[in-house]
């Protein structure tokens, strides 16, 4: 599969899944822009990808003005935006009765509100040319009961809903909107979640991590590079008739 002559913006591309998708897109030939909380981590991703003509951006998606500014920088640099993948998210571990309004808003401002405005800002520049690929990142936590990070699951359930709504609204205009649902990945946010859960529950970190891995049907965690394969296909011409879908990369995790 090739993404040659396509311009892609990976938001949250400075680490983890976002970085893996950026590296995969570079190998597929896309013109690449990477946004992260700091331009330094975004530039590190471009360097790892061997991209010398890419664009590194600082972007906090909790601030819609920064999203619009970033997308304008992409179109000013490359002349178009064909693919937008939003991987930016936060997960805070809090028992339900300890969720404060501030912590609640912190999660929803990024994961739900920020994701929505990333999608609409990208669509604004895609609609006139009647082509676009928008990819969001969801989670099994939207379907599973998660007591200690309920705000994360609920905020990503909003992303699922936005994904379907945007897909229906923009399908007549050549824009597809789909989500990818990674299971428990190696590294990044999942490792941080393990640490926070171990601290909250008083469990040994290694034992907790092993238990959470062994509870998976495939008995292993998924590498972000594996998940990135789905992002390549969804952005390709081969997925032109696919929209409003929620692609599971969970190794059967949602089976319960």
C-alpha positions in Angstrom: 0.0 0.0 0.0 1.2 3.5 -0.9 0.4 6.9 0.4 2.6 8.6 -2.1 1.5 12.2 -3.0 -0.7 12.3 0.1 -0.1 14.8 3.0 -0.7 13.4 6.4 -0.9 15.1 9.8 -0.3 12.9 12.8 -1.5 14.6 16.0 0.1 13.1 19.2 2.9 11.8 17.0 5.7 12.4 19.4 5.6 9.0 21.1 3.8 5.7 21.3 1.1 4.8 18.7 1.3 8.2 17.1 5.0 7.8 16.5 4.5 4.3 15.1 1.9 5.6 12.6 4.1 8.5 11.6 7.0 6.1 10.9 4.7 3.8 8.9 3.3 6.6 6.9 6.8 7.8 6.0 7.7 4.4 4.8 4.5 4.4 2.7 5.6 7.6 1.0 3.3 10.2 2.6 4.4 13.9 3.0 4.5 14.1 6.8 3.5 16.6 9.4 3.8 15.6 13.1 2.2 17.5 16.0 2.8 17.0 19.7 2.7 19.0 22.9 6.2 20.2 22.0 7.8 20.5 18.6 10.9 18.8 20.0 9.2 15.4 20.3 7.5 15.9 16.9 10.9 16.6 15.3 12.4 13.5 17.0 9.7 11.4 15.2 10.5 13.0 11.9 14.2 12.3 12.5 13.5 8.7 13.3 11.5 8.4 10.2 14.3 9.8 8.1 12.1 12.7 6.9 14.0 15.8 6.2 11.2 17.8 4.5 8.5 17.2 7.1 6.8 19.7 9.4 7.1 19.5 13.2 4.4 21.3 15.2 3.7 22.1 18.8 -0.1 21.6 19.5 -2.3 21.3 22.5 -5.6 20.0 21.2 -7.3 21.2 24.4 -7.0 24.6 22.7 -9.0 24.7 19.5 -7.0 27.8 18.3 -3.8 25.7 18.3 -5.5 23.1 16.2 -6.6 25.6 13.6 -3.2 27.2 13.5 -1.5 23.9 13.1 -3.7 22.7 10.3 -3.1 26.1 8.5 0.6 25.5 8.9 0.3 22.1 7.2 -1.7 23.5 4.2 0.6 26.5 3.9 3.6 24.1 3.8 2.3 21.3 1.6 -0.7 22.9 -0.2 -3.2 20.3 1.1 -4.2 18.0 3.9 -5.3 14.6 2.8 -5.0 12.5 6.0 -5.5 13.4 9.7 -4.8 10.9 12.5 -5.5 12.1 16.0 -3.6 10.0 18.6 -3.5 12.7 21.3 -5.1 11.5 24.6 -4.7 11.4 28.3 -5.8 8.8 30.8 -6.1 9.7 34.5 -6.5 7.0 37.1 -9.0 8.0 39.8 -11.5 6.1 41.9 -15.0 7.3 40.9 -15.6 9.2 44.2 -12.3 11.0 43.8 -12.9 12.4 40.3 -12.8 16.2 40.7 -14.4 18.6 38.2 -10.9 19.7 37.3 -9.7 16.1 36.6 -12.9 15.4 34.6 -12.4 18.4 32.5 -8.8 17.7 31.9 -9.6 14.3 30.3 -12.6 15.5 28.3 -11.0 18.7 27.1 -8.3 16.6 25.3 -10.0 13.3 24.5 -13.5 14.4 23.6 -13.6 18.1 22.9 -10.1 18.2 21.4 -10.8 15.2 19.2 -14.0 16.8 17.9 -12.3 20.0 16.9 -9.4 18.1 15.3 -11.9 16.4 13.1 -13.9 19.5 12.1 -10.8 21.6 11.5 -9.4 18.9 9.2 -12.7 18.5 7.4 -12.9 22.2 6.7 -9.8 21.9 4.4 -10.8 18.5 3.0 -14.3 19.3 2.0 -13.5 21.7 -0.9 -11.5 19.1 -2.7 -13.9 16.2 -1.9 -11.2 13.9 -0.5 -10.0 13.1 3.0 -9.2 10.4 5.5 -9.8 11.1 9.1 -8.7 8.4 11.7 -9.5 8.6 15.4 -8.2 6.3 18.2 -10.7 4.7 20.5 -10.3 2.1 23.3 -11.8 -1.2 24.6 -12.7 0.9 27.7 -15.7 2.3 25.9 -17.3 -1.2 26.1 -15.8 -2.7 29.2 -16.5 -1.6 32.7 -13.5 0.3 34.1 -13.9 1.6 37.6 -10.7 3.5 38.1 -10.4 5.3 34.8 -14.0 5.8 33.9 -13.4 9.3 32.6 -11.1 7.9 29.9 -13.6 5.3 28.8 -16.4 7.8 28.7 -14.4 10.4 26.8 -13.4 7.9 24.2 -17.1 6.8 23.9 -17.7 10.4 22.8 -15.0 9.9 20.2 -16.8 6.8 18.9 -20.0 8.8 18.6 -18.3 11.8 16.9 -16.6 9.4 14.5 -19.9 7.9 13.3 -21.6 11.3 13.1 -18.8 12.9 11.1 -18.6 9.8 8.8 -22.3 10.2 7.9 -22.1 14.0 7.4 -19.0 13.9 5.2 -19.4 10.7 3.2 -21.1 12.5 0.3 -18.0 14.6 0.0 -15.4 11.9 -0.3 -14.2 12.0 3.3 -14.0 8.8 5.3 -13.9 8.8 9.1 -13.0 5.7 11.0 -11.6 4.7 14.4 -8.9 2.2 15.4 -9.2 0.4 18.8 -5.9 -0.7 20.1 -5.7 -3.3 22.8 -3.1 -3.2 25.6 0.0 -1.9 23.7 3.6 -2.1 24.7 5.0 1.1 26.1 3.6 4.6 26.3 0.2 5.3 27.9 -0.5 1.6 28.8 2.8 1.3 30.8 1.8 4.5 32.6 -1.6 3.1 33.3 0.0 0.0 34.8 2.1 2.2 37.1 -0.9 4.3 38.2 -3.0 1.2 38.9 -0.2 -0.5 40.8 0.2 2.7 42.9 -3.6 3.0 43.5 -4.1 -0.6 44.5 -0.8 -1.3 46.3 0.1 -4.2 44.0 3.5 -5.0 42.7 4.0 -3.4 39.3 5.5 -6.4 37.6 2.9 -8.7 38.9 0.1 -6.4 37.9 1.4 -5.9 34.4 1.9 -9.7 34.0 -1.7 -10.3 35.2 -3.1 -7.8 32.8 -1.2 -9.4 30.0 -2.2 -12.9 30.9 -5.8 -11.9 31.0 -5.7 -11.2 27.2 -6.9 -14.0 24.9 -3.7 -13.8 23.0 -1.5 -13.7 26.1 0.5 -10.8 24.8 0.4 -7.1 24.3 0.2 -5.6 20.9 3.1 -3.6 19.4 2.2 -0.1 18.2 3.8 -1.0 14.9 1.2 -3.7 14.4 -1.6 -1.2 15.0 -0.1 1.2 12.5 -0.8 -1.3 9.7 -4.5 -0.5 10.1 -3.8 3.2 9.9 -2.0 2.7 6.6 -4.9 0.7 5.1 -7.6 3.1 6.3 -5.7 6.0 4.7 -5.2 4.2 1.4 -7.2 4.1 -1.7 -8.1 0.5 -0.9 -10.3 1.8 2.0 -12.2 4.4 -0.1 -15.6 2.7 0.6 -15.0 2.1 4.3 -16.4 4.7 6.8 -18.0 4.9 10.2 -16.2 1.8 11.3 -14.5 0.9 14.6 -11.5 -1.4 13.8 -10.5 -3.6 16.7 -6.9 -4.4 17.2 -7.5 -5.8 20.7 -6.6 -9.5 20.3 -10.0 -10.5 21.4 -10.0 -8.3 24.5 -13.5 -7.0 24.1 -14.8 -10.6 24.3 -14.8 -10.2 28.0 
